[in-house]
Structure formats: structure tokens, C-alpha cells
Amino acid sequence: MERKTTRRENYESGTDYVLEYGDLRFAFNERDFSQRVEQAAVRLGFATPGLSAAELHDLLHLAVSGEIEEPSSELGVHIVNHWEDLSGPSNQGFVHWIRRLVFRGAWLDQRVKEGELDIVFDERKQSFGYIQPERGPEMIELAREPSWRRVAYRG
């Protein structure tokens, strides 16, 4: 009995930032990565869309290095001041979840590109989701992410 195997391709929009997990290597251009990091912070309830260049710079530095030593914006100062609430265990902290959502978004985008997933609009929820065309019209459930609204930046 032959087993069908599919070699998954890696997501790539540029080479400015690289995330690796196991055999997967996702490379991003600066604009793509910046948008994904900001979107992740918004999804986690930490920030609102439309961050300034300095705020986004601090958020990107946090996502890449895992900390902010010298903040360049009020958002960076806010992160430093609330670090104890944001850090948490390595698999549950804010930085982990920013990276996880960036990675998950790129992974989903690559699966759409390869035809494994389709994007559909859910009328009931008024939002977009994903289906696996080979398995029917039911949307896949994505893991829920925690909220950082209690320590959100309100700039």
C-alpha cells in the first residue's frame, strides 16, 4: 500500500526576519513581519491597530529579541513597566504568543497557497475562517489565544 506524502513548503515573503520551528523555516520581509506582529498584538488585546513607527519598532524588537532594553516609545516603556505581567512561563508569556500567532498566520497562508485550506466567510460570526476542501464545509477550529487586555497599552 503506497502512502501519499506531501512535502510542505516554507513560507517566504523576504529575508529580513526568520522564524524556525522543527523542519519549518518561515522568512518574512520587514513589512509583512511588521504587519503580522502588530496584528498579533491586536488579537491578544494588548494594542489597537495603527501603531506609530516608534511603537511598532519596540514591538518588533520585543518579538525578535524577547525583551526591550531601551524603549523608543511609550509602548516600549509600558512593556518594561508591566514586564512581570507580560513575561509569564516561556510557553505562555506575551512574547511566546506574539511569535506563535505570527507563525500560525504564515503557516495558514502557506496552506492556502498550497491548496490544503480555503478561506471562507462565516456569516454568523461575521469573520473569516478556514476549511479543508477535502473534508467538507466545516470550518477548522484554531486554538484560542489568551488575552492581555488587563495590561493593554492605550497609547
PABAVO-638539 format. One record per residue: residue in three letters; x, z, y of N, C-alpha, C, CB in turn. Coordinates in steps of 0.05 Angstrom, whole numbers, plus 5000, padded with zeros to 4 digits. Each point is the difference from the previous one (the first is absolute). Glycine has a CB too. Layout:
<atoms>
ALAXZYXZYXZYXZY...
</atoms>
This chain:
<atoms>
MET501750004976498350005024501850005025496350244975GLU503349565041501649985025498850175022501549544987ARG500250595028499150165022500649875026500650424972LYS497449555045500549875026501350215019496049694993THR506350235018501350175019500349865026502550234963THR497149915058500249895027502250145015495149895000ARG506749955010502150125017498950025028503749804971ARG496250455038499050055027502249945020496850354983GLU502449515038501849945022500150245019499149504995ASN503050515020500350215020499049905027504050184976TYR494850005039498949935027502449965019495750264991GLU504149535025502149965020498949865025503449984963SER497050155060499349875025502449985018495350184996GLY507049934995502449995016502150184986497449915043THR504750164972502150174988500750245017501749594978ASP496750475043500750235017499750274987498549725038TYR499550314945499550254986499549954970498150205043VAL502949974940499749964971499050264988503649654999LEU494350334984499050234984500349924971496750155036GLU504450034948500349954972498750224984504349765008TYR494450164970498850194982500149884972496950185036GLY504749944947500449894973501249725002496150274983ASP502649545004500949725001499049855024500250014950LEU498250115066498849865023501750045025495450054980ARG505049735034501550015025498449855021504550034976PHE494650115044498449885021501649995026495750164978ALA504549615034501649965024498149915023504249884973PHE496250245050498249965023501549915024496950344982ASN501849485034501149955027499150235017499949504994GLU501350535030499550235017497150025009504749975016ARG494149814991497250015009498150084977501049645033ASP499350254944498450064977500250304993500649534982PHE501950575016500550284993498850185022504249874975SER496250075050498950165022497050024998503849865029GLN494949914967497050004998499150164976499949555021ARG501550434956499250154977500450305003501249604972VAL501050485041500550295005497950115019505049934992GLU494449935029498050095019497350024986502549805039GLN496850004946497450004985499950244981499849505004ALA502450564983500150234981499550265015503249754970ALA498150285053499650255016497150025010504849985015VAL493949804991497250005008498350074976500949655036ARG499650234942498450054975500250294992500749534985LEU501650605020500450284993498850195020504149874976GLY494750025046498850165020501950135019496550084968PHE506049835032502150125017500149885028502550104958ALA497049645044500349865026497649815004505050034996THR494749875028498049805006501549735004496850355022PRO501849434974501349745003500949965029497149824963GLY505050015040501049935026502250185010495549825009LEU506350274973502250175008501849845019499750264957SER501649895062502049885017502549924984498250275040ALA503549584973502549914986501750254993499949565025ALA500350634993501650244995498750174977501550005048GLU495950024952498650164979500449864973496550165033LEU503249584967500449844975502950024991496349695013HIS505650315005502850034993500450274985501449725041ASP497550504969500350254987498750004973500150235044LEU497549654954498650004974501549834980495750055024LEU505549734984501649834982502550154991498349595023HIS503050554996502450164993499250214979502049925046LEU495750214958499150204980499649874973497850265037ALA500849514962499549864975502549924985495749845019VAL506350084996502549904989501950234992499649595027SER500850604991502050214995498850264989502749805036GLY494750244967498750244990500050235020501349864956GLU499850095068500050215020500549885028501750344966ILE497949825054500649925028501850215012495649755005GLU506950175001501950195011499850005031503049934961GLU496749845051499949985029497549835007505150045005PRO492750095001497549865006500449835026497350364978SER501449415022500149835024497249975012503949754981SER494250405009497349995011498650274995499849504992GLU497850535020498450244995499250024971498349985047LEU501249794940499350004971502350124984497149605006GLY505450325001502350114986500350305004502249575005VAL497350525020500050295006497950144984501849915046HIS495849974953497850124984500750034971496849795032ILE504550014957500850014972502050224996499349514995VAL502750515022502050224998498750275002503549705020ASN494650334999498650265004498250084977500349915048HIS498749894937498250054977501349944973496149905031TRP506550094969501449924975499350164976503749855029GLU496050414974499350174977497349924988502550385021ASP495649544995497449914990500149724988497850295034LEU504149554976500249724991501849964976499249875047SER502850304950501949954978498950054972503550135032GLY495550104962498850054974501949924977495649925020PRO503450114955501649924977500649705001497950374972SER504349555017501049725002497949794991504650174993ASN493749904988498049814991497350035014502449994956GLN497550185064497550045015500350005030498450254961GLY504049745049500550015029499149755014503850314991PHE496249715035499149785018501849754996498350345033VAL504449704966501849774997499449864973503550245028HIS496249914951499349894974497649825002502050404976TRP495949705037497549855001500249765019497650424991ILE504049595030500449765017501349794982500550285042ARG501649794944501449814983498249894978504350235010ARG494249954978498249924978497949805009500850454979LEU498049605045498049815010501249735008497350395015VAL505149614996501449755007500549854974502150215041PHE499049934939500649874974497449904987504050304995ARG493949865005497549934987498849755013499250484987GLY500949515040498949775014501549744993498650305037ALA504049724962501649764993499649934971503450125034TRP496350074948499549954972497349854997502850414986LEU495249695028497449874998500149725012497850455004ASP503549525018500349735012501349804981500350215045GLN501849894941501449834981498249934976504350205014ARG494149984977498149954978497949805009500750464982VAL498449555043498149805010501449735000497650345029LYS504849644981501549755002500449884972502450175041GLU498050004939500449904973497449944985504350254999GLY493449805014497449954987499050214982501249535003GLU500150704995499050224983497850165013504550034981LEU495349965045497950145015498849825020502350444994ASP495149605012498749875022499050215020498649624969ILE501350305056499050185021497049945003504550025024VAL493950194977497149975004499050195021499449854952PHE498450095061498850185020497750154987501349685037ASP498850584966497950184989498050055023503250224966GLU494449655031497950035021499250295004498449544988ARG501450604990499150285001501950185016497849934955LYS504850045040502050175014501049875025501350184956GLN498049575049500949855023503149995001495850125025SER505449834952502950004998500949804979500350485016PHE502249454984501149824980501250164977501049665036GLY499050204941501150124976501149784982496850395003TYR503949694973501349814981498550004974504550085021ILE495449684967498949974973502149854983495250005017GLN504650054957501649854981498249774989502950414987PRO497549345021498349784994499449984970501749775039GLU500350294944499649984971498250224989504549794997ARG495050425018498550224990497250035012504350234992GLY495049595026497350025011500050095029498350084955PRO499249965056499750055028500450295010496949624998GLU503650564984500350285008502750055014497150144962MET502749995062502450055015501750224987497749875042ILE505050094961501850204988500150245019502749644976GLU497650605013500350245015502950055006495850194979LEU504949855046502750075008500250305001500749575026ALA501650544967500450295002499550105028503349984962ARG495350245041499450115026502650135011495150084988GLU505149895038502350125013499250255015502149545004PRO499750655000499350245015499749945030502550284966SER496549915049499649975028501950195015495249864993TRP505950045029501650175018498650035027504249854976ARG493250145024498550025025500450275014496649704981ARG503950515003500350275013502650025016497550194962VAL504449635034502550005016500449725012502050354970ALA495849515035500149735011501249995027496049894974TYR505349895032501249955026497849885018504749934981ARG494950195042497949895018501449935026496350294979GLY505149495021501649925023498649865022503549974970
</atoms>
